[in-house]
């Protein structure tokens, strides 16, 4: 069974005079995106998977660069597969590095040379960096039976006194493959 890759861009933005982080999707690109499997043997079912219902990673507290505190938040997306066999469809989900060149840490860009370090994780223990399997990152594999809602766990790192008030952003690409 083959599945074409589907890529979706997420926009991560940090906005305001005090720091707050939101992860949001460019809705048209998600609505149009589909990953499909194709079968060439007779009698084999053809599964079709789509990515939807993306909600932003939001952090309940404003980021204060002078406090020794991490800032945490979560977001979600749903993968729905149809025309699958009784065992479901196994998918791998990868998150890109973003606009920076590293998974550890990812960086959001602000005005000028301002940066804010953060990361995205596969679990609430913030141990597994969600990426593509290179470096310190891991991709996530899951058997989808109907639909699966995944949680993305975000963390802005503490002790970033060079962070300035203002808007920060990054773009993350989600890749879904067999």
TIVO-2410 file (N, C-alpha, C; in nm, 3 decimals):
# residues 178
REC num residu      c1      c2      c3 atome chaine
REC   1      X   0.083  -0.115   0.000     N      A
REC   1      X   0.000   0.000   0.000    CA      A
REC   1      X   0.089   0.123   0.000     C      A
REC   2      X   0.058   0.221  -0.083     N      A
REC   2      X   0.137   0.344  -0.089    CA      A
REC   2      X   0.052   0.460  -0.042     C      A
REC   3      X   0.115   0.561   0.018     N      A
REC   3      X   0.044   0.681   0.058    CA      A
REC   3      X   0.128   0.800   0.015     C      A
REC   4      X   0.067   0.894  -0.053     N      A
REC   4      X   0.138   1.016  -0.090    CA      A
REC   4      X   0.154   1.102   0.034     C      A
REC   5      X   0.264   1.176   0.040     N      A
REC   5      X   0.288   1.266   0.151    CA      A
REC   5      X   0.195   1.384   0.143     C      A
REC   6      X   0.148   1.429   0.254     N      A
REC   6      X   0.070   1.552   0.262    CA      A
REC   6      X   0.142   1.645   0.356     C      A
REC   7      X   0.163   1.766   0.313     N      A
REC   7      X   0.231   1.865   0.397    CA      A
REC   7      X   0.133   1.978   0.424     C      A
REC   8      X   0.134   2.025   0.545     N      A
REC   8      X   0.050   2.135   0.585    CA      A
REC   8      X   0.135   2.231   0.665     C      A
REC   9      X   0.119   2.359   0.640     N      A
REC   9      X   0.195   2.459   0.713    CA      A
REC   9      X   0.114   2.509   0.832     C      A
REC  10      X   0.178   2.517   0.945     N      A
REC  10      X   0.120   2.579   1.064    CA      A
REC  10      X   0.196   2.707   1.088     C      A
REC  11      X   0.131   2.805   1.138     N      A
REC  11      X   0.197   2.930   1.171    CA      A
REC  11      X   0.198   2.941   1.322     C      A
REC  12      X   0.314   2.964   1.378     N      A
REC  12      X   0.325   2.986   1.522    CA      A
REC  12      X   0.356   3.133   1.539     C      A
REC  13      X   0.278   3.201   1.619     N      A
REC  13      X   0.300   3.343   1.636    CA      A
REC  13      X   0.302   3.382   1.783     C      A
REC  14      X   0.387   3.475   1.818     N      A
REC  14      X   0.392   3.530   1.952    CA      A
REC  14      X   0.362   3.677   1.936     C      A
REC  15      X   0.256   3.725   1.999     N      A
REC  15      X   0.208   3.859   1.970    CA      A
REC  15      X   0.185   3.938   2.098     C      A
REC  16      X   0.196   4.068   2.088     N      A
REC  16      X   0.156   4.158   2.195    CA      A
REC  16      X   0.273   4.223   2.265     C      A
REC  17      X   0.242   4.316   2.354     N      A
REC  17      X   0.345   4.384   2.431    CA      A
REC  17      X   0.399   4.294   2.541     C      A
REC  18      X   0.316   4.206   2.592     N      A
REC  18      X   0.363   4.100   2.681    CA      A
REC  18      X   0.360   3.973   2.598     C      A
REC  19      X   0.431   3.873   2.639     N      A
REC  19      X   0.445   3.755   2.557    CA      A
REC  19      X   0.330   3.657   2.576     C      A
REC  20      X   0.273   3.613   2.466     N      A
REC  20      X   0.177   3.503   2.464    CA      A
REC  20      X   0.199   3.431   2.332     C      A
REC  21      X   0.175   3.302   2.328     N      A
REC  21      X   0.205   3.223   2.209    CA      A
REC  21      X   0.079   3.157   2.158     C      A
REC  22      X   0.061   3.159   2.026     N      A
REC  22      X  -0.053   3.090   1.965    CA      A
REC  22      X  -0.005   3.014   1.843     C      A
REC  23      X  -0.050   2.893   1.828     N      A
REC  23      X  -0.022   2.812   1.710    CA      A
REC  23      X  -0.152   2.806   1.632     C      A
REC  24      X  -0.148   2.848   1.506     N      A
REC  24      X  -0.272   2.845   1.429    CA      A
REC  24      X  -0.244   2.799   1.288     C      A
REC  25      X  -0.349   2.754   1.222     N      A
REC  25      X  -0.335   2.696   1.089    CA      A
REC  25      X  -0.386   2.792   0.984     C      A
REC  26      X  -0.329   2.785   0.867     N      A
REC  26      X  -0.379   2.854   0.749    CA      A
REC  26      X  -0.493   2.766   0.697     C      A
REC  27      X  -0.617   2.798   0.735     N      A
REC  27      X  -0.731   2.710   0.712    CA      A
REC  27      X  -0.744   2.659   0.568     C      A
REC  28      X  -0.729   2.742   0.463     N      A
REC  28      X  -0.748   2.687   0.329    CA      A
REC  28      X  -0.652   2.573   0.296     C      A
REC  29      X  -0.527   2.580   0.343     N      A
REC  29      X  -0.432   2.473   0.309    CA      A
REC  29      X  -0.470   2.343   0.379     C      A
REC  30      X  -0.530   2.351   0.499     N      A
REC  30      X  -0.570   2.230   0.568    CA      A
REC  30      X  -0.696   2.171   0.506     C      A
REC  31      X  -0.789   2.256   0.467     N      A
REC  31      X  -0.913   2.206   0.410    CA      A
REC  31      X  -0.888   2.133   0.279     C      A
REC  32      X  -0.789   2.178   0.204     N      A
REC  32      X  -0.762   2.119   0.073    CA      A
REC  32      X  -0.670   1.996   0.081     C      A
REC  33      X  -0.598   1.980   0.191     N      A
REC  33      X  -0.497   1.875   0.198    CA      A
REC  33      X  -0.553   1.737   0.221     C      A
REC  34      X  -0.504   1.638   0.149     N      A
REC  34      X  -0.542   1.498   0.169    CA      A
REC  34      X  -0.422   1.410   0.139     C      A
REC  35      X  -0.409   1.306   0.217     N      A
REC  35      X  -0.310   1.204   0.187    CA      A
REC  35      X  -0.388   1.081   0.143     C      A
REC  36      X  -0.351   1.019   0.036     N      A
REC  36      X  -0.424   0.903  -0.014    CA      A
REC  36      X  -0.329   0.785  -0.030     C      A
REC  37      X  -0.380   0.669  -0.001     N      A
REC  37      X  -0.306   0.549  -0.033    CA      A
REC  37      X  -0.361   0.496  -0.164     C      A
REC  38      X  -0.281   0.423  -0.235     N      A
REC  38      X  -0.333   0.362  -0.357    CA      A
REC  38      X  -0.288   0.217  -0.361     C      A
REC  39      X  -0.374   0.131  -0.412     N      A
REC  39      X  -0.344  -0.012  -0.418    CA      A
REC  39      X  -0.347  -0.057  -0.563     C      A
REC  40      X  -0.256  -0.144  -0.599     N      A
REC  40      X  -0.249  -0.194  -0.736    CA      A
REC  40      X  -0.292  -0.339  -0.747     C      A
REC  41      X  -0.313  -0.404  -0.634     N      A
REC  41      X  -0.358  -0.544  -0.637    CA      A
REC  41      X  -0.509  -0.547  -0.622     C      A
REC  42      X  -0.574  -0.635  -0.692     N      A
REC  42      X  -0.720  -0.643  -0.683    CA      A
REC  42      X  -0.761  -0.689  -0.545     C      A
REC  43      X  -0.874  -0.639  -0.499     N      A
REC  43      X  -0.926  -0.677  -0.369    CA      A
REC  43      X  -0.866  -0.601  -0.252     C      A
REC  44      X  -0.768  -0.513  -0.276     N      A
REC  44      X  -0.704  -0.438  -0.169    CA      A
REC  44      X  -0.780  -0.307  -0.148     C      A
REC  45      X  -0.809  -0.273  -0.022     N      A
REC  45      X  -0.881  -0.150   0.006    CA      A
REC  45      X  -0.789  -0.031  -0.009     C      A
REC  46      X  -0.846   0.082  -0.050     N      A
REC  46      X  -0.770   0.205  -0.067    CA      A
REC  46      X  -0.813   0.302   0.043     C      A
REC  47      X  -0.719   0.340   0.129     N      A
REC  47      X  -0.749   0.431   0.239    CA      A
REC  47      X  -0.719   0.574   0.197     C      A
REC  48      X  -0.795   0.666   0.251     N      A
REC  48      X  -0.776   0.808   0.228    CA      A
REC  48      X  -0.773   0.877   0.363     C      A
REC  49      X  -0.671   0.960   0.388     N      A
REC  49      X  -0.658   1.028   0.517    CA      A
REC  49      X  -0.650   1.178   0.495     C      A
REC  50      X  -0.709   1.253   0.588     N      A
REC  50      X  -0.703   1.399   0.581    CA      A
REC  50      X  -0.671   1.456   0.718     C      A
REC  51      X  -0.619   1.578   0.718     N      A
REC  51      X  -0.581   1.650   0.839    CA      A
REC  51      X  -0.679   1.765   0.855     C      A
REC  52      X  -0.737   1.780   0.977     N      A
REC  52      X  -0.837   1.885   0.998    CA      A
REC  52      X  -0.839   1.926   1.145     C      A
REC  53      X  -0.932   2.015   1.176     N      A
REC  53      X  -0.959   2.058   1.314    CA      A
REC  53      X  -0.833   2.099   1.390     C      A
REC  54      X  -0.750   2.179   1.324     N      A
REC  54      X  -0.627   2.226   1.388    CA      A
REC  54      X  -0.662   2.341   1.483     C      A
REC  55      X  -0.623   2.325   1.609     N      A
REC  55      X  -0.641   2.433   1.706    CA      A
REC  55      X  -0.504   2.477   1.754     C      A
REC  56      X  -0.494   2.600   1.793     N      A
REC  56      X  -0.365   2.658   1.825    CA      A
REC  56      X  -0.309   2.616   1.958     C      A
REC  57      X  -0.175   2.613   1.966     N      A
REC  57      X  -0.107   2.597   2.094    CA      A
REC  57      X  -0.118   2.733   2.163     C      A
REC  58      X  -0.186   2.736   2.275     N      A
REC  58      X  -0.201   2.861   2.348    CA      A
REC  58      X  -0.140   2.847   2.486     C      A
REC  59      X  -0.079   2.954   2.531     N      A
REC  59      X  -0.016   2.956   2.662    CA      A
REC  59      X  -0.098   3.050   2.750     C      A
REC  60      X  -0.142   3.000   2.867     N      A
REC  60      X  -0.233   3.079   2.950    CA      A
REC  60      X  -0.167   3.200   3.016     C      A
REC  61      X  -0.036   3.198   3.034     N      A
REC  61      X   0.032   3.309   3.101    CA      A
REC  61      X   0.119   3.384   3.002     C      A
REC  62      X   0.128   3.517   3.016     N      A
REC  62      X   0.222   3.592   2.932    CA      A
REC  62      X   0.365   3.551   2.966     C      A
REC  63      X   0.452   3.547   2.865     N      A
REC  63      X   0.591   3.511   2.890    CA      A
REC  63      X   0.664   3.629   2.952     C      A
REC  64      X   0.732   3.605   3.062     N      A
REC  64      X   0.812   3.707   3.127    CA      A
REC  64      X   0.958   3.664   3.119     C      A
REC  65      X   1.039   3.733   3.037     N      A
REC  65      X   1.177   3.689   3.016    CA      A
REC  65      X   1.266   3.699   3.140     C      A
REC  66      X   1.220   3.767   3.245     N      A
REC  66      X   1.303   3.785   3.363    CA      A
REC  66      X   1.271   3.688   3.476     C      A
REC  67      X   1.168   3.607   3.457     N      A
REC  67      X   1.136   3.505   3.557    CA      A
REC  67      X   1.197   3.372   3.515     C      A
REC  68      X   1.231   3.292   3.612     N      A
REC  68      X   1.290   3.161   3.585    CA      A
REC  68      X   1.179   3.057   3.569     C      A
REC  69      X   1.086   3.082   3.475     N      A
REC  69      X   0.971   2.994   3.456    CA      A
REC  69      X   0.957   2.956   3.309     C      A
REC  70      X   0.922   2.831   3.284     N      A
REC  70      X   0.883   2.789   3.150    CA      A
REC  70      X   0.740   2.833   3.127     C      A
REC  71      X   0.700   2.843   3.002     N      A
REC  71      X   0.561   2.871   2.968    CA      A
REC  71      X   0.511   2.754   2.884     C      A
REC  72      X   0.396   2.697   2.919     N      A
REC  72      X   0.346   2.575   2.856    CA      A
REC  72      X   0.213   2.599   2.786     C      A
REC  73      X   0.187   2.522   2.681     N      A
REC  73      X   0.058   2.528   2.613    CA      A
REC  73      X   0.036   2.404   2.530     C      A
REC  74      X  -0.086   2.387   2.481     N      A
REC  74      X  -0.120   2.271   2.396    CA      A
REC  74      X  -0.201   2.315   2.276     C      A
REC  75      X  -0.198   2.232   2.174     N      A
REC  75      X  -0.280   2.248   2.054    CA      A
REC  75      X  -0.318   2.110   2.004     C      A
REC  76      X  -0.404   2.102   1.904     N      A
REC  76      X  -0.453   1.974   1.855    CA      A
REC  76      X  -0.471   1.975   1.704     C      A
REC  77      X  -0.472   1.859   1.645     N      A
REC  77      X  -0.518   1.840   1.508    CA      A
REC  77      X  -0.574   1.699   1.498     C      A
REC  78      X  -0.657   1.676   1.398     N      A
REC  78      X  -0.721   1.547   1.380    CA      A
REC  78      X  -0.684   1.489   1.245     C      A
REC  79      X  -0.649   1.360   1.244     N      A
REC  79      X  -0.628   1.286   1.119    CA      A
REC  79      X  -0.746   1.190   1.107     C      A
REC  80      X  -0.816   1.196   0.994     N      A
REC  80      X  -0.930   1.109   0.969    CA      A
REC  80      X  -0.899   1.024   0.847     C      A
REC  81      X  -0.917   0.892   0.860     N      A
REC  81      X  -0.893   0.800   0.749    CA      A
REC  81      X  -1.022   0.725   0.717     C      A
REC  82      X  -1.048   0.708   0.589     N      A
REC  82      X  -1.165   0.633   0.543    CA      A
REC  82      X  -1.120   0.519   0.454     C      A
REC  83      X  -1.210   0.428   0.425     N      A
REC  83      X  -1.183   0.313   0.338    CA      A
REC  83      X  -1.064   0.231   0.388     C      A
REC  84      X  -1.056   0.209   0.516     N      A
REC  84      X  -0.945   0.132   0.573    CA      A
REC  84      X  -0.991  -0.007   0.613     C      A
REC  85      X  -0.896  -0.094   0.623     N      A
REC  85      X  -0.925  -0.230   0.667    CA      A
REC  85      X  -0.955  -0.235   0.816     C      A
REC  86      X  -0.980  -0.354   0.868     N      A
REC  86      X  -1.018  -0.369   1.008    CA      A
REC  86      X  -0.906  -0.329   1.104     C      A
REC  87      X  -0.781  -0.328   1.057     N      A
REC  87      X  -0.668  -0.293   1.143    CA      A
REC  87      X  -0.633  -0.144   1.140     C      A
REC  88      X  -0.706  -0.065   1.062     N      A
REC  88      X  -0.680   0.077   1.055    CA      A
REC  88      X  -0.566   0.110   0.960     C      A
REC  89      X  -0.523   0.234   0.963     N      A
REC  89      X  -0.415   0.284   0.878    CA      A
REC  89      X  -0.304   0.339   0.965     C      A
REC  90      X  -0.182   0.288   0.948     N      A
REC  90      X  -0.068   0.339   1.024    CA      A
REC  90      X  -0.011   0.461   0.954     C      A
REC  91      X   0.001   0.572   1.028     N      A
REC  91      X   0.058   0.695   0.972    CA      A
REC  91      X   0.175   0.740   1.059     C      A
REC  92      X   0.270   0.808   0.995     N      A
REC  92      X   0.377   0.876   1.066    CA      A
REC  92      X   0.351   1.024   1.052     C      A
REC  93      X   0.366   1.097   1.161     N      A
REC  93      X   0.344   1.240   1.160    CA      A
REC  93      X   0.473   1.309   1.202     C      A
REC  94      X   0.521   1.397   1.115     N      A
REC  94      X   0.645   1.470   1.141    CA      A
REC  94      X   0.615   1.619   1.148     C      A
REC  95      X   0.685   1.689   1.236     N      A
REC  95      X   0.679   1.834   1.242    CA      A
REC  95      X   0.815   1.888   1.200     C      A
REC  96      X   0.816   1.991   1.118     N      A
REC  96      X   0.942   2.048   1.070    CA      A
REC  96      X   1.011   2.129   1.179     C      A
REC  97      X   1.135   2.170   1.149     N      A
REC  97      X   1.213   2.253   1.240    CA      A
REC  97      X   1.154   2.393   1.253     C      A
REC  98      X   1.079   2.433   1.155     N      A
REC  98      X   1.032   2.571   1.150    CA      A
REC  98      X   1.128   2.653   1.068     C      A
REC  99      X   1.125   2.783   1.087     N      A
REC  99      X   1.211   2.872   1.008    CA      A
REC  99      X   1.357   2.867   1.051     C      A
REC 100      X   1.384   2.814   1.170     N      A
REC 100      X   1.522   2.800   1.217    CA      A
REC 100      X   1.585   2.676   1.157     C      A
REC 101      X   1.703   2.641   1.205     N      A
REC 101      X   1.773   2.524   1.149    CA      A
REC 101      X   1.799   2.417   1.255     C      A
REC 102      X   1.713   2.415   1.358     N      A
REC 102      X   1.736   2.320   1.466    CA      A
REC 102      X   1.605   2.279   1.531     C      A
REC 103      X   1.603   2.156   1.583     N      A
REC 103      X   1.490   2.111   1.663    CA      A
REC 103      X   1.511   2.142   1.811     C      A
REC 104      X   1.633   2.167   1.851     N      A
REC 104      X   1.661   2.184   1.993    CA      A
REC 104      X   1.756   2.300   2.016     C      A
REC 105      X   1.707   2.420   2.032     N      A
REC 105      X   1.566   2.457   2.035    CA      A
REC 105      X   1.516   2.505   1.899     C      A
REC 106      X   1.383   2.509   1.884     N      A
REC 106      X   1.324   2.582   1.772    CA      A
REC 106      X   1.329   2.729   1.809     C      A
REC 107      X   1.326   2.815   1.708     N      A
REC 107      X   1.331   2.959   1.733    CA      A
REC 107      X   1.218   3.030   1.662     C      A
REC 108      X   1.156   3.122   1.734     N      A
REC 108      X   1.062   3.215   1.671    CA      A
REC 108      X   1.137   3.344   1.646     C      A
REC 109      X   1.109   3.405   1.532     N      A
REC 109      X   1.172   3.532   1.496    CA      A
REC 109      X   1.083   3.648   1.535     C      A
REC 110      X   1.146   3.750   1.593     N      A
REC 110      X   1.076   3.874   1.625    CA      A
REC 110      X   1.127   3.983   1.534     C      A
REC 111      X   1.107   4.107   1.573     N      A
REC 111      X   1.157   4.217   1.491    CA      A
REC 111      X   1.308   4.227   1.503     C      A
REC 112      X   1.372   4.267   1.396     N      A
REC 112      X   1.518   4.277   1.395    CA      A
REC 112      X   1.582   4.142   1.415     C      A
REC 113      X   1.667   4.132   1.515     N      A
REC 113      X   1.736   4.006   1.542    CA      A
REC 113      X   1.678   3.932   1.663     C      A
REC 114      X   1.565   3.978   1.713     N      A
REC 114      X   1.504   3.917   1.832    CA      A
REC 114      X   1.462   3.773   1.804     C      A
REC 115      X   1.491   3.684   1.898     N      A
REC 115      X   1.455   3.542   1.889    CA      A
REC 115      X   1.393   3.498   2.021     C      A
REC 116      X   1.306   3.397   2.012     N      A
REC 116      X   1.249   3.338   2.132    CA      A
REC 116      X   1.256   3.187   2.115     C      A
REC 117      X   1.326   3.118   2.205     N      A
REC 117      X   1.343   2.973   2.197    CA      A
REC 117      X   1.222   2.901   2.255     C      A
REC 118      X   1.180   2.796   2.185     N      A
REC 118      X   1.066   2.715   2.227    CA      A
REC 118      X   1.082   2.577   2.167     C      A
REC 119      X   0.990   2.487   2.202     N      A
REC 119      X   0.987   2.358   2.133    CA      A
REC 119      X   0.847   2.298   2.139     C      A
REC 120      X   0.827   2.196   2.055     N      A
REC 120      X   0.701   2.123   2.045    CA      A
REC 120      X   0.729   1.978   2.078     C      A
REC 121      X   0.642   1.918   2.157     N      A
REC 121      X   0.666   1.784   2.212    CA      A
REC 121      X   0.548   1.691   2.183     C      A
REC 122      X   0.577   1.561   2.186     N      A
REC 122      X   0.476   1.458   2.159    CA      A
REC 122      X   0.401   1.415   2.283     C      A
REC 123      X   0.443   1.456   2.401     N      A
REC 123      X   0.377   1.411   2.523    CA      A
REC 123      X   0.379   1.516   2.632     C      A
REC 124      X   0.293   1.498   2.733     N      A
REC 124      X   0.283   1.596   2.842    CA      A
REC 124      X   0.402   1.597   2.936     C      A
REC 125      X   0.495   1.504   2.919     N      A
REC 125      X   0.616   1.504   3.002    CA      A
REC 125      X   0.726   1.590   2.939     C      A
REC 126      X   0.703   1.643   2.819     N      A
REC 126      X   0.796   1.731   2.749    CA      A
REC 126      X   0.935   1.668   2.732     C      A
REC 127      X   0.938   1.537   2.709     N      A
REC 127      X   1.064   1.465   2.691    CA      A
REC 127      X   1.094   1.435   2.545     C      A
REC 128      X   0.991   1.412   2.464     N      A
REC 128      X   1.010   1.372   2.324    CA      A
REC 128      X   0.983   1.490   2.233     C      A
REC 129      X   1.090   1.544   2.173     N      A
REC 129      X   1.075   1.655   2.079    CA      A
REC 129      X   1.012   1.602   1.952     C      A
REC 130      X   0.900   1.661   1.912     N      A
REC 130      X   0.827   1.616   1.793    CA      A
REC 130      X   0.892   1.679   1.671     C      A
REC 131      X   0.952   1.594   1.588     N      A
REC 131      X   1.021   1.641   1.469    CA      A
REC 131      X   1.011   1.540   1.358     C      A
REC 132      X   1.125   1.514   1.292     N      A
REC 132      X   1.128   1.421   1.178    CA      A
REC 132      X   1.216   1.299   1.203     C      A
REC 133      X   1.264   1.282   1.326     N      A
REC 133      X   1.347   1.168   1.358    CA      A
REC 133      X   1.496   1.196   1.347     C      A
REC 134      X   1.535   1.316   1.309     N      A
REC 134      X   1.677   1.350   1.301    CA      A
REC 134      X   1.719   1.423   1.429     C      A
REC 135      X   1.848   1.418   1.458     N      A
REC 135      X   1.899   1.483   1.577    CA      A
REC 135      X   1.830   1.431   1.701     C      A
REC 136      X   1.784   1.520   1.786     N      A
REC 136      X   1.715   1.481   1.909    CA      A
REC 136      X   1.564   1.466   1.890     C      A
REC 137      X   1.517   1.482   1.767     N      A
REC 137      X   1.372   1.479   1.744    CA      A
REC 137      X   1.322   1.339   1.711     C      A
REC 138      X   1.193   1.320   1.724     N      A
REC 138      X   1.127   1.192   1.693    CA      A
REC 138      X   1.003   1.220   1.611     C      A
REC 139      X   0.971   1.129   1.516     N      A
REC 139      X   0.841   1.138   1.452    CA      A
REC 139      X   0.744   1.055   1.533     C      A
REC 140      X   0.615   1.077   1.513     N      A
REC 140      X   0.512   1.004   1.588    CA      A
REC 140      X   0.442   0.910   1.491     C      A
REC 141      X   0.429   0.785   1.532     N      A
REC 141      X   0.359   0.685   1.451    CA      A
REC 141      X   0.234   0.644   1.528     C      A
REC 142      X   0.121   0.633   1.453     N      A
REC 142      X  -0.005   0.599   1.518    CA      A
REC 142      X  -0.093   0.520   1.422     C      A
REC 143      X  -0.167   0.423   1.474     N      A
REC 143      X  -0.265   0.350   1.393    CA      A
REC 143      X  -0.397   0.424   1.405     C      A
REC 144      X  -0.445   0.475   1.292     N      A
REC 144      X  -0.570   0.550   1.288    CA      A
REC 144      X  -0.683   0.455   1.249     C      A
REC 145      X  -0.781   0.443   1.334     N      A
REC 145      X  -0.903   0.366   1.306    CA      A
REC 145      X  -1.017   0.466   1.306     C      A
REC 146      X  -1.051   0.517   1.190     N      A
REC 146      X  -1.152   0.623   1.180    CA      A
REC 146      X  -1.083   0.758   1.191     C      A
REC 147      X  -1.068   0.809   1.316     N      A
REC 147      X  -0.998   0.936   1.334    CA      A
REC 147      X  -0.915   0.933   1.461     C      A
REC 148      X  -0.817   1.020   1.464     N      A
REC 148      X  -0.727   1.033   1.579    CA      A
REC 148      X  -0.701   1.181   1.600     C      A
REC 149      X  -0.724   1.227   1.722     N      A
REC 149      X  -0.691   1.365   1.756    CA      A
REC 149      X  -0.561   1.365   1.833     C      A
REC 150      X  -0.462   1.432   1.777     N      A
REC 150      X  -0.329   1.439   1.838    CA      A
REC 150      X  -0.313   1.570   1.913     C      A
REC 151      X  -0.240   1.566   2.021     N      A
REC 151      X  -0.210   1.686   2.099    CA      A
REC 151      X  -0.064   1.723   2.076     C      A
REC 152      X  -0.040   1.850   2.050     N      A
REC 152      X   0.096   1.905   2.041    CA      A
REC 152      X   0.119   1.982   2.171     C      A
REC 153      X   0.227   1.951   2.239     N      A
REC 153      X   0.261   2.017   2.365    CA      A
REC 153      X   0.373   2.116   2.338     C      A
REC 154      X   0.350   2.243   2.372     N      A
REC 154      X   0.450   2.347   2.348    CA      A
REC 154      X   0.509   2.398   2.477     C      A
REC 155      X   0.635   2.441   2.468     N      A
REC 155      X   0.702   2.499   2.585    CA      A
REC 155      X   0.797   2.610   2.539     C      A
REC 156      X   0.780   2.727   2.598     N      A
REC 156      X   0.875   2.837   2.579    CA      A
REC 156      X   0.975   2.824   2.693     C      A
REC 157      X   1.104   2.830   2.659     N      A
REC 157      X   1.208   2.810   2.760    CA      A
REC 157      X   1.223   2.930   2.852     C      A
REC 158      X   1.269   2.903   2.972     N      A
REC 158      X   1.291   3.008   3.071    CA      A
REC 158      X   1.424   3.080   3.045     C      A
REC 159      X   1.448   3.184   3.122     N      A
REC 159      X   1.574   3.259   3.119    CA      A
REC 159      X   1.614   3.306   2.980     C      A
REC 160      X   1.528   3.383   2.918     N      A
REC 160      X   1.559   3.443   2.788    CA      A
REC 160      X   1.555   3.595   2.801     C      A
REC 161      X   1.650   3.654   2.877     N      A
REC 161      X   1.645   3.798   2.904    CA      A
REC 161      X   1.665   3.885   2.780     C      A
REC 162      X   1.716   3.828   2.672     N      A
REC 162      X   1.733   3.907   2.549    CA      A
REC 162      X   1.605   3.913   2.466     C      A
REC 163      X   1.503   3.837   2.506     N      A
REC 163      X   1.375   3.841   2.435    CA      A
REC 163      X   1.314   3.979   2.457     C      A
REC 164      X   1.262   4.035   2.350     N      A
REC 164      X   1.202   4.168   2.355    CA      A
REC 164      X   1.051   4.156   2.342     C      A
REC 165      X   0.981   4.254   2.397     N      A
REC 165      X   0.835   4.259   2.378    CA      A
REC 165      X   0.807   4.278   2.230     C      A
REC 166      X   0.705   4.211   2.180     N      A
REC 166      X   0.670   4.225   2.039    CA      A
REC 166      X   0.617   4.096   1.982     C      A
REC 167      X   0.600   4.096   1.851     N      A
REC 167      X   0.545   3.980   1.781    CA      A
REC 167      X   0.657   3.886   1.739     C      A
REC 168      X   0.636   3.758   1.758     N      A
REC 168      X   0.729   3.652   1.717    CA      A
REC 168      X   0.651   3.551   1.635     C      A
REC 169      X   0.717   3.490   1.537     N      A
REC 169      X   0.646   3.389   1.457    CA      A
REC 169      X   0.742   3.283   1.406     C      A
REC 170      X   0.686   3.171   1.370     N      A
REC 170      X   0.758   3.059   1.311    CA      A
REC 170      X   0.657   2.982   1.227     C      A
REC 171      X   0.704   2.908   1.128     N      A
REC 171      X   0.617   2.827   1.045    CA      A
REC 171      X   0.658   2.682   1.059     C      A
REC 172      X   0.565   2.597   1.096     N      A
REC 172      X   0.589   2.454   1.113    CA      A
REC 172      X   0.511   2.380   1.005     C      A
REC 173      X   0.574   2.282   0.941     N      A
REC 173      X   0.508   2.199   0.841    CA      A
REC 173      X   0.481   2.062   0.902     C      A
REC 174      X   0.357   2.016   0.890     N      A
REC 174      X   0.319   1.881   0.934    CA      A
REC 174      X   0.324   1.791   0.811     C      A
REC 175      X   0.393   1.679   0.821     N      A
REC 175      X   0.398   1.580   0.713    CA      A
REC 175      X   0.337   1.450   0.762     C      A
REC 176      X   0.237   1.401   0.691     N      A
REC 176      X   0.170   1.276   0.723    CA      A
REC 176      X   0.207   1.175   0.615     C      A
REC 177      X   0.262   1.058   0.654     N      A
REC 177      X   0.302   0.957   0.557    CA      A
REC 177      X   0.277   0.818   0.616     C      A
REC 178      X   0.280   0.714   0.530     N      A
REC 178      X   0.255   0.577   0.578    CA      A
REC 178      X   0.368   0.526   0.666     C      A
***
